[in-house]
């Protein structure tokens, strides 16, 4: 009925915070590894693309990523995103 351990609640909170910090660190490391692998393979994960105005009319419309400056068609960017999701699944992140 009486709680003799006055520090138990504070200890539980500290342990939960430490566990969350360790989990976040692991997720950050997995994300960094994913971005490094995708950069090495030329896969764009940013998803912020702008149309390239100098695309010839007969050619498929090309886009440029605002961050990594990759130029590709929308289909190629979609393929990049799909490949990135597969990498995330293989790494156990998703």
N, C-alpha and C positions, 0 to 999 in steps of 0.2 A: 504494500500500500504506500509506503514511503520510499522515495528515491534517495538512496544513500550516495550515489555517484553523481555529484553535481556537475562534473565535467563531461559526462557521457554525451550530452546533446552537442556541445561544442566540438567534441572529438569526432562525432558522426558527421557533422557539417564539414569539418576540415578534411576528413577522409573522402567525402563525396566530392568536394572541390578538387582534391588531388586526383581522384579518378577521372573527373571530367577534363582536367588539364592534360593528363596523360593520353586520354582518348583524342583530344583536340590535337595534340602534338603528333600522334600517329596519323590522323587524317591529313594534317598539313604536310607531313612527309610523303604520304601517298599522292597527294595532289601535286606536290613539287616534282615527284618522280614522273607522274603522268605528263605534266607540262613539258618536262625535259625530253621525255620520249617522243611526244608529239612534235616538238620543235625539231628534233633530230630527223624525224620522218617527214617533215614538211606539212604536218597536219595543223590546220587553223582551228582553234577552239573558241575564238573570241565571239564570233557570231554577229559582229557589227560591221556590215559590209556596205559599201557605197557603189553605185553604178559608175562605170568608167565611161566617160563621154566619147572617147575616141574609138569606141568599138565600131568596126565596119558593119553596115546594115545587114549584109549577107551572113555574117558570123553570129554565133550565139552571144547574147549580151553578157559582158564580163563585169565582174565586180572586184573591188579592192577592199581588203580588210583595213579598217581604220587604225588598227594597232600594229599588226605585223607586216602590213603592206603586201600581202599575198594577193595576186590577181588570178581569178579563176571564174568559171561559170557558177551559177547558183547551185547546180547539180553537184559540182565538185565540192563546194562548201558543205552541202548536205551529206555527201559521202564522208567528208572529214569528220563531221559530227557523229555519224554512225560508227565510224572506226574508233573514235574516242570513247564512245559508250561501251564498245566491245572491250577496249583496253581497261576501262574502269571495272567492268564485270570480271575480267580475268584477274585483275589485281585484288578483287574482293571488296572494292569500295562500294559498289552498288549492290 
